[in-house]
């Protein structure tokens, strides 16, 4: 039934709203985010409540989706429920009281996948820390880690043959996170360099080290990423969470389920 409703909605957008192909694709893409969420929650679009939609909206905010993108997605959601009421699928429109985020609300900027590649490409691999910094950026982006989680990442928590890592997050909560093959390759290059270092006693299990053989701090990571962004010609305000939010945005835009992204984060 839901497929028929969606098909009729697309027809409505084409004929009644006279939408161009690109705009139509964008509306469908954004609507699918909601439909995937509702399917996981086992909710029928004809029975969705304002509270359900507020939870969906809060989920977008929680994973760091930019306010403008949230507004765009919710605009499509409103259009869909307006159609459902118009076409008799529902007696009410649950989006009437659904609030959008303030555009001025501060959320960290995100980097596109191309900008992350640009960031990594700008690193000077002739310097001793070159491969380390590429590995840091790739692990942050491909695993969606907090900076604090990255600096405390241990060799004993890497399961690279199985392509996942164990992360100790806020409140000492552990979670298992998939790691990309690209990140695994970058780590391998860094480990080749790392084995030639003199490591301070007690620091042997930390993945990322400074030139003195001690584990890195959050500030060191932030400074490195800011400097690298400047070197790459990226003029955005980089925050400690930039790559984490970029990870979430890339997954959502790629069609990943909102709940799955929240679990990974």
C-alpha positions as semicolon CSV with decimal commas, in nm:
position;residue;x (nm);y (nm);z (nm)
1;X;0,000;0,000;0,000
2;X;0,281;0,239;0,092
3;X;0,442;0,192;-0,250
4;X;0,113;0,288;-0,416
5;X;0,086;0,598;-0,196
6;X;0,443;0,700;-0,281
7;X;0,380;0,641;-0,652
8;X;0,068;0,859;-0,637
9;X;0,261;1,127;-0,450
10;X;0,529;1,136;-0,718
11;X;0,257;1,165;-0,982
12;X;0,105;1,453;-0,782
13;X;0,442;1,633;-0,771
14;X;0,485;1,591;-1,145
15;X;0,137;1,690;-1,255
16;X;0,002;1,921;-0,984
17;X;0,325;2,082;-0,867
18;X;0,492;2,069;-1,210
19;X;0,830;1,981;-1,060
20;X;1,143;1,944;-1,270
21;X;1,332;1,616;-1,275
22;X;1,608;1,730;-1,036
23;X;1,366;1,878;-0,782
24;X;1,151;1,566;-0,801
25;X;1,454;1,344;-0,735
26;X;1,551;1,559;-0,436
27;X;1,200;1,534;-0,287
28;X;1,194;1,156;-0,333
29;X;1,544;1,119;-0,187
30;X;1,451;1,318;0,124
31;X;1,116;1,142;0,163
32;X;1,293;0,806;0,155
33;X;1,484;0,907;0,470
34;X;1,152;0,938;0,652
35;X;1,005;0,620;0,501
36;X;1,313;0,417;0,601
37;X;1,285;0,557;0,954
38;X;0,913;0,474;0,976
39;X;0,968;0,123;0,842
40;X;1,223;0,055;1,113
41;X;0,982;0,195;1,372
42;X;0,701;-0,015;1,218
43;X;0,483;0,292;1,163
44;X;0,228;0,329;0,884
45;X;0,231;0,673;0,716
46;X;-0,147;0,690;0,765
47;X;-0,105;0,659;1,142
48;X;0,205;0,871;1,201
49;X;0,172;1,126;1,483
50;X;0,334;1,463;1,545
51;X;0,544;1,295;1,815
52;X;0,678;1,042;1,561
53;X;0,783;1,326;1,331
54;X;0,942;1,518;1,617
55;X;1,151;1,210;1,700
56;X;1,258;1,188;1,334
57;X;1,346;1,559;1,332
58;X;1,537;1,527;1,661
59;X;1,730;1,236;1,512
60;X;1,847;1,455;1,223
61;X;1,967;1,713;1,475
62;X;2,136;1,452;1,695
63;X;2,357;1,321;1,416
64;X;2,462;1,675;1,324
65;X;2,269;1,737;1,002
66;X;2,299;2,107;0,920
67;X;1,995;2,324;1,001
68;X;1,944;2,413;0,633
69;X;1,942;2,046;0,536
70;X;1,701;1,969;0,820
71;X;1,468;2,244;0,693
72;X;1,484;2,105;0,338
73;X;1,404;1,750;0,453
74;X;1,117;1,866;0,677
75;X;0,980;2,079;0,393
76;X;0,952;1,762;0,185
77;X;0,789;1,581;0,479
78;X;0,527;1,858;0,506
79;X;0,457;1,836;0,133
80;X;0,405;1,460;0,161
81;X;0,159;1,480;0,452
82;X;-0,026;1,768;0,286
83;X;-0,075;1,534;-0,012
84;X;-0,192;1,249;0,213
85;X;-0,463;1,471;0,357
86;X;-0,550;1,617;0,017
87;X;-0,588;1,274;-0,139
88;X;-0,792;1,128;0,147
89;X;-0,531;0,894;0,292
90;X;-0,551;1,087;0,620
91;X;-0,807;1,313;0,789
92;X;-0,539;1,531;0,947
93;X;-0,194;1,672;0,876
94;X;0,047;1,591;1,164
95;X;0,306;1,838;1,030
96;X;0,091;2,146;1,107
97;X;0,265;2,192;1,443
98;X;0,601;2,047;1,338
99;X;0,872;2,307;1,399
100;X;1,177;2,357;1,181
101;X;1,517;2,444;1,329
102;X;1,626;2,805;1,323
103;X;1,860;2,861;1,028
104;X;2,082;3,069;1,253
105;X;2,117;2,780;1,497
106;X;2,482;2,683;1,524
107;X;2,580;2,339;1,407
108;X;2,931;2,245;1,299
109;X;2,991;2,271;0,926
110;X;3,042;1,946;0,740
111;X;3,292;1,847;0,476
112;X;3,186;1,665;0,162
113;X;3,360;1,341;0,069
114;X;3,547;1,535;-0,200
115;X;3,667;1,788;0,061
116;X;3,788;1,507;0,288
117;X;3,983;1,367;-0,009
118;X;4,117;1,719;-0,071
119;X;4,221;1,742;0,295
120;X;4,409;1,413;0,277
121;X;4,569;1,493;-0,060
122;X;4,719;1,813;0,082
123;X;4,921;1,624;0,346
124;X;5,297;1,617;0,289
125;X;5,387;1,249;0,311
126;X;5,760;1,329;0,318
127;X;5,716;1,450;0,678
128;X;5,736;1,192;0,956
129;X;5,377;1,263;1,066
130;X;5,232;1,255;0,712
131;X;5,095;0,901;0,712
132;X;4,982;0,941;1,073
133;X;4,776;1,249;0,988
134;X;4,616;1,084;0,686
135;X;4,523;0,787;0,902
136;X;4,377;1,018;1,167
137;X;4,156;1,201;0,917
138;X;4,041;0,881;0,748
139;X;3,961;0,704;1,077
140;X;3,769;1,007;1,206
141;X;3,569;1,033;0,884
142;X;3,509;0,664;0,808
143;X;3,425;0,564;1,168
144;X;3,251;0,882;1,289
145;X;3,457;0,895;1,608
146;X;3,463;1,176;1,861
147;X;3,811;1,329;1,883
148;X;3,835;1,210;2,246
149;X;3,761;0,855;2,125
150;X;4,031;0,878;1,860
151;X;4,307;0,993;2,097
152;X;4,222;0,707;2,335
153;X;4,201;0,443;2,062
154;X;4,418;0,140;2,150
155;X;4,589;-0,116;1,930
156;X;4,417;-0,383;2,140
157;X;4,079;-0,244;2,027
158;X;4,152;-0,285;1,655
159;X;4,010;-0,589;1,477
160;X;4,127;-0,499;1,129
161;X;4,098;-0,850;0,982
162;X;3,728;-0,835;1,070
163;X;3,709;-0,465;0,967
164;X;3,579;-0,320;1,292
165;X;3,710;-0,138;1,598
166;X;3,596;-0,125;1,961
167;X;3,539;0,228;2,085
168;X;3,502;0,349;2,442
169;X;3,257;0,639;2,424
170;X;3,085;0,874;2,667
171;X;2,993;0,726;3,001
172;X;3,239;0,439;2,938
173;X;2,993;0,286;2,690
174;X;3,153;0,050;2,441
175;X;3,041;0,015;2,083
176;X;3,168;-0,176;1,780
177;X;3,217;0,038;1,470
178;X;3,291;-0,079;1,113
179;X;3,611;0,061;0,963
180;X;3,662;0,117;0,591
181;X;3,927;-0,058;0,383
182;X;4,072;0,284;0,300
183;X;4,117;0,362;0,671
184;X;4,277;0,020;0,723
185;X;4,526;0,094;0,441
186;X;4,612;0,434;0,590
187;X;4,666;0,273;0,931
188;X;4,901;0,017;0,773
189;X;5,117;0,298;0,629
190;X;5,123;0,470;0,970
191;X;5,213;0,146;1,150
192;X;5,515;0,108;0,917
193;X;5,639;0,446;1,042
194;X;5,528;0,388;1,403
195;X;5,743;0,077;1,447
196;X;6,058;0,288;1,404
197;X;5,964;0,524;1,690
198;X;6,084;0,525;2,049
199;X;5,763;0,492;2,249
200;X;5,728;0,609;2,607
201;X;5,665;0,338;2,868
202;X;5,292;0,296;2,923
203;X;5,203;0,446;2,582
204;X;5,268;0,135;2,374
205;X;4,901;0,047;2,321
206;X;4,789;0,388;2,189
207;X;4,730;0,393;1,812
208;X;4,831;0,755;1,748
209;X;5,147;0,906;1,897
210;X;5,332;1,236;1,882
211;X;5,698;1,262;1,786
212;X;5,799;1,208;2,151
213;X;5,622;0,871;2,159
214;X;5,327;0,978;2,375
215;X;4,960;0,966;2,282
216;X;4,801;1,273;2,124
217;X;4,563;1,523;2,284
218;X;4,233;1,658;2,150
219;X;4,396;2,000;2,102
220;X;4,676;1,853;1,890
221;X;4,419;1,688;1,663
222;X;4,214;2,007;1,629
223;X;4,520;2,219;1,545
224;X;4,638;1,963;1,289
225;X;4,299;1,951;1,112
226;X;4,263;2,332;1,109
227;X;4,613;2,373;0,962
228;X;4,549;2,101;0,706
229;X;4,221;2,262;0,602
230;X;4,407;2,589;0,539
231;X;4,673;2,403;0,339
232;X;4,399;2,236;0,134
233;X;4,226;2,569;0,064
234;X;3,911;2,472;0,254
235;X;3,756;2,787;0,399
236;X;3,516;2,644;0,653
237;X;3,502;2,673;1,029
238;X;3,642;2,340;1,138
239;X;3,537;2,208;1,478
240;X;3,644;1,895;1,671
241;X;3,322;1,729;1,550
242;X;3,346;1,832;1,183
243;X;3,453;1,492;1,050
244;X;3,208;1,310;1,280
245;X;2,916;1,514;1,146
246;X;3,053;1,476;0,792
247;X;3,047;1,097;0,843
248;X;2,681;1,110;0,955
249;X;2,578;1,338;0,668
250;X;2,753;1,120;0,408
251;X;2,575;0,810;0,542
252;X;2,234;0,978;0,550
253;X;2,274;1,117;0,198
254;X;2,384;0,769;0,087
255;X;2,054;0,624;0,211
256;X;2,156;0,479;0,548
257;X;1,884;0,444;0,809
258;X;1,871;0,721;1,071
259;X;1,862;0,473;1,363
260;X;2,164;0,287;1,226
261;X;2,363;0,611;1,204
262;X;2,263;0,701;1,561
263;X;2,381;0,357;1,676
264;X;2,716;0,398;1,499
265;X;2,764;0,735;1,665
